Amino acid sequence: MAKEKKKEKPKREGTLTKPYKKGKHCPKCGPGVKLADHKNRLSCGKCGYYEKK
């Protein structure tokens, strides 16, 4: 059995990468946890904290 070569993915040139994600941090959990953005609220999946928009 011979191993097949993996197909090379085309390289994307000229794309800009963002250094960080936008969003609000959870005040209870700290700066490592982001709040999820829902239609009418921001909520933390770790501790359950939420804010109304």
A tleap script that builds the chain and sets N, CA, C and O, in Angstrom:
source leaprc.protein.ff14SB
mol = sequence {
  NMET ALA LYS GLU LYS LYS LYS GLU LYS PRO
  LYS ARG GLU GLY THR LEU THR LYS PRO TYR
  LYS LYS GLY LYS HIE CYS PRO LYS CYS GLY
  PRO GLY VAL LYS LEU ALA ASP HIE LYS ASN
  ARG LEU SER CYS GLY LYS CYS GLY TYR TYR
  GLU LYS CLYS
}
set mol.1.N position { 0.829 -1.187 0.000 }
set mol.1.CA position { 0.000 0.000 0.000 }
set mol.1.C position { 0.875 1.253 0.000 }
set mol.1.O position { 1.696 1.455 0.894 }
set mol.2.N position { 0.687 2.057 -0.984 }
set mol.2.CA position { 1.451 3.290 -1.103 }
set mol.2.C position { 0.645 4.446 -0.513 }
set mol.2.O position { -0.569 4.529 -0.699 }
set mol.3.N position { 1.325 5.321 0.189 }
set mol.3.CA position { 0.655 6.484 0.753 }
set mol.3.C position { 0.431 7.520 -0.335 }
set mol.3.O position { 1.295 7.768 -1.177 }
set mol.4.N position { -0.759 8.121 -0.295 }
set mol.4.CA position { -1.067 9.167 -1.263 }
set mol.4.C position { -0.613 10.514 -0.722 }
set mol.4.O position { -0.631 10.741 0.487 }
set mol.5.N position { -0.211 11.395 -1.609 }
set mol.5.CA position { 0.180 12.735 -1.205 }
set mol.5.C position { -1.057 13.544 -0.846 }
set mol.5.O position { -2.113 13.412 -1.466 }
set mol.6.N position { -0.898 14.385 0.173 }
set mol.6.CA position { -2.000 15.267 0.529 }
set mol.6.C position { -2.086 16.386 -0.497 }
set mol.6.O position { -1.073 16.887 -0.987 }
set mol.7.N position { -3.314 16.762 -0.808 }
set mol.7.CA position { -3.506 17.859 -1.746 }
set mol.7.C position { -3.166 19.163 -1.057 }
set mol.7.O position { -3.548 19.380 0.093 }
set mol.8.N position { -2.454 20.029 -1.746 }
set mol.8.CA position { -2.095 21.322 -1.190 }
set mol.8.C position { -3.250 22.292 -1.359 }
set mol.8.O position { -3.861 22.375 -2.424 }
set mol.9.N position { -3.541 23.028 -0.284 }
set mol.9.CA position { -4.601 24.026 -0.344 }
set mol.9.C position { -4.050 25.280 -1.002 }
set mol.9.O position { -2.890 25.634 -0.792 }
set mol.10.N position { -4.865 25.949 -1.790 }
set mol.10.CA position { -4.389 27.202 -2.401 }
set mol.10.C position { -4.179 28.261 -1.322 }
set mol.10.O position { -4.989 28.394 -0.405 }
set mol.11.N position { -3.095 29.006 -1.440 }
set mol.11.CA position { -2.786 30.030 -0.459 }
set mol.11.C position { -3.582 31.289 -0.776 }
set mol.11.O position { -3.700 31.700 -1.931 }
set mol.12.N position { -4.123 31.890 0.280 }
set mol.12.CA position { -4.865 33.136 0.112 }
set mol.12.C position { -3.891 34.291 0.291 }
set mol.12.O position { -3.248 34.420 1.333 }
set mol.13.N position { -3.793 35.101 -0.705 }
set mol.13.CA position { -2.884 36.236 -0.638 }
set mol.13.C position { -3.680 37.527 -0.505 }
set mol.13.O position { -4.766 37.668 -1.067 }
set mol.14.N position { -3.123 38.453 0.242 }
set mol.14.CA position { -3.751 39.753 0.369 }
set mol.14.C position { -4.874 39.811 1.380 }
set mol.14.O position { -5.609 40.797 1.419 }
set mol.15.N position { -5.032 38.775 2.205 }
set mol.15.CA position { -6.089 38.816 3.208 }
set mol.15.C position { -5.555 39.471 4.473 }
set mol.15.O position { -4.397 39.281 4.845 }
set mol.16.N position { -6.392 40.224 5.113 }
set mol.16.CA position { -6.020 40.887 6.351 }
set mol.16.C position { -6.534 40.061 7.526 }
set mol.16.O position { -7.685 39.623 7.532 }
set mol.17.N position { -5.689 39.857 8.502 }
set mol.17.CA position { -6.125 39.138 9.694 }
set mol.17.C position { -6.320 40.143 10.821 }
set mol.17.O position { -5.543 41.086 10.969 }
set mol.18.N position { -7.354 39.934 11.602 }
set mol.18.CA position { -7.639 40.824 12.714 }
set mol.18.C position { -6.843 40.354 13.933 }
set mol.18.O position { -6.781 39.154 14.200 }
set mol.19.N position { -6.238 41.279 14.671 }
set mol.19.CA position { -5.429 40.878 15.821 }
set mol.19.C position { -6.261 40.397 17.002 }
set mol.19.O position { -5.746 39.678 17.858 }
set mol.20.N position { -7.528 40.774 17.069 }
set mol.20.CA position { -8.379 40.346 18.167 }
set mol.20.C position { -9.827 40.398 17.717 }
set mol.20.O position { -10.163 41.067 16.740 }
set mol.21.N position { -10.678 39.688 18.437 }
set mol.21.CA position { -12.102 39.709 18.130 }
set mol.21.C position { -12.770 40.824 18.909 }
set mol.21.O position { -12.439 41.084 20.066 }
set mol.22.N position { -13.705 41.470 18.260 }
set mol.22.CA position { -14.454 42.516 18.937 }
set mol.22.C position { -15.485 41.859 19.844 }
set mol.22.O position { -15.933 40.744 19.581 }
set mol.23.N position { -15.846 42.535 20.882 }
set mol.23.CA position { -16.864 42.018 21.788 }
set mol.23.C position { -16.584 42.445 23.210 }
set mol.23.O position { -15.523 42.989 23.515 }
set mol.24.N position { -17.536 42.194 24.066 }
set mol.24.CA position { -17.432 42.595 25.454 }
set mol.24.C position { -17.026 41.388 26.304 }
set mol.24.O position { -17.434 40.260 26.028 }
set mol.25.N position { -16.231 41.632 27.326 }
set mol.25.CA position { -15.805 40.572 28.238 }
set mol.25.C position { -16.797 40.439 29.390 }
set mol.25.O position { -17.502 41.390 29.726 }
set mol.26.N position { -16.845 39.266 29.981 }
set mol.26.CA position { -17.715 39.019 31.127 }
set mol.26.C position { -17.110 39.676 32.369 }
set mol.26.O position { -15.941 39.443 32.675 }
set mol.27.N position { -17.888 40.496 33.093 }
set mol.27.CA position { -17.346 41.147 34.286 }
set mol.27.C position { -17.105 40.177 35.444 }
set mol.27.O position { -16.280 40.458 36.313 }
set mol.28.N position { -17.806 39.049 35.473 }
set mol.28.CA position { -17.615 38.064 36.547 }
set mol.28.C position { -16.432 37.137 36.260 }
set mol.28.O position { -15.627 36.859 37.149 }
set mol.29.N position { -16.330 36.664 35.022 }
set mol.29.CA position { -15.300 35.674 34.673 }
set mol.29.C position { -13.951 36.304 34.348 }
set mol.29.O position { -12.915 35.663 34.528 }
set mol.30.N position { -13.945 37.530 33.878 }
set mol.30.CA position { -12.687 38.195 33.573 }
set mol.30.C position { -12.454 38.351 32.084 }
set mol.30.O position { -13.327 38.041 31.273 }
set mol.31.N position { -11.260 38.838 31.724 }
set mol.31.CA position { -10.977 39.177 30.327 }
set mol.31.C position { -10.811 37.981 29.387 }
set mol.31.O position { -10.725 38.185 28.176 }
set mol.32.N position { -10.763 36.778 29.875 }
set mol.32.CA position { -10.599 35.616 29.006 }
set mol.32.C position { -11.892 35.092 28.423 }
set mol.32.O position { -11.864 34.243 27.533 }
set mol.33.N position { -13.026 35.576 28.904 }
set mol.33.CA position { -14.329 35.047 28.481 }
set mol.33.C position { -15.144 36.155 27.833 }
set mol.33.O position { -15.361 37.209 28.433 }
set mol.34.N position { -15.591 35.915 26.613 }
set mol.34.CA position { -16.396 36.897 25.876 }
set mol.34.C position { -17.880 36.639 26.104 }
set mol.34.O position { -18.297 35.518 26.395 }
set mol.35.N position { -18.661 37.700 25.965 }
set mol.35.CA position { -20.110 37.577 26.040 }
set mol.35.C position { -20.656 37.279 24.645 }
set mol.35.O position { -20.256 37.908 23.665 }
set mol.36.N position { -21.575 36.313 24.566 }
set mol.36.CA position { -22.196 35.961 23.293 }
set mol.36.C position { -23.216 37.026 22.931 }
set mol.36.O position { -23.941 37.520 23.795 }
set mol.37.N position { -23.270 37.380 21.656 }
set mol.37.CA position { -24.152 38.435 21.178 }
set mol.37.C position { -25.433 37.827 20.622 }
set mol.37.O position { -25.423 37.209 19.558 }
set mol.38.N position { -26.538 38.004 21.349 }
set mol.38.CA position { -27.839 37.533 20.895 }
set mol.38.C position { -28.653 38.723 20.404 }
set mol.38.O position { -28.189 39.863 20.445 }
set mol.39.N position { -29.863 38.451 19.942 }
set mol.39.CA position { -30.707 39.496 19.362 }
set mol.39.C position { -31.038 40.600 20.369 }
set mol.39.O position { -30.991 41.783 20.032 }
set mol.40.N position { -31.371 40.217 21.600 }
set mol.40.CA position { -31.796 41.209 22.581 }
set mol.40.C position { -30.952 41.217 23.855 }
set mol.40.O position { -31.315 41.885 24.823 }
set mol.41.N position { -29.828 40.482 23.875 }
set mol.41.CA position { -29.009 40.419 25.086 }
set mol.41.C position { -27.585 39.989 24.777 }
set mol.41.O position { -27.295 39.472 23.698 }
set mol.42.N position { -26.704 40.212 25.742 }
set mol.42.CA position { -25.346 39.687 25.724 }
set mol.42.C position { -25.273 38.687 26.867 }
set mol.42.O position { -25.680 39.014 27.982 }
set mol.43.N position { -24.768 37.478 26.631 }
set mol.43.CA position { -24.754 36.479 27.691 }
set mol.43.C position { -23.437 35.723 27.743 }
set mol.43.O position { -22.759 35.534 26.733 }
set mol.44.N position { -23.097 35.293 28.961 }
set mol.44.CA position { -21.887 34.506 29.202 }
set mol.44.C position { -22.279 33.034 29.276 }
set mol.44.O position { -23.184 32.667 30.025 }
set mol.45.N position { -21.603 32.196 28.503 }
set mol.45.CA position { -21.905 30.771 28.508 }
set mol.45.C position { -21.278 30.043 29.675 }
set mol.45.O position { -21.666 28.915 29.978 }
set mol.46.N position { -20.321 30.661 30.333 }
set mol.46.CA position { -19.620 30.011 31.438 }
set mol.46.C position { -20.362 30.170 32.765 }
set mol.46.O position { -20.604 29.186 33.465 }
set mol.47.N position { -20.727 31.421 33.112 }
set mol.47.CA position { -21.338 31.652 34.424 }
set mol.47.C position { -22.826 31.997 34.363 }
set mol.47.O position { -23.504 31.980 35.390 }
set mol.48.N position { -23.343 32.311 33.161 }
set mol.48.CA position { -24.762 32.614 33.032 }
set mol.48.C position { -25.110 34.094 33.148 }
set mol.48.O position { -26.288 34.450 33.103 }
set mol.49.N position { -24.120 34.954 33.294 }
set mol.49.CA position { -24.337 36.397 33.373 }
set mol.49.C position { -24.933 36.901 32.068 }
set mol.49.O position { -24.529 36.450 30.996 }
set mol.50.N position { -25.900 37.840 32.137 }
set mol.50.CA position { -26.432 38.431 30.913 }
set mol.50.C position { -26.765 39.901 31.117 }
set mol.50.O position { -27.017 40.351 32.234 }
set mol.51.N position { -26.761 40.631 30.020 }
set mol.51.CA position { -27.138 42.040 29.994 }
set mol.51.C position { -28.136 42.235 28.868 }
set mol.51.O position { -27.995 41.642 27.798 }
set mol.52.N position { -29.146 43.065 29.103 }
set mol.52.CA position { -30.083 43.400 28.049 }
set mol.52.C position { -29.484 44.495 27.196 }
set mol.52.O position { -28.762 45.355 27.700 }
set mol.53.N position { -29.779 44.470 25.896 }
set mol.53.CA position { -29.285 45.507 24.985 }
set mol.53.C position { -30.135 46.741 25.083 }
set mol.53.O position { -29.875 47.726 24.391 }
savepdb mol mol.pdb
quit
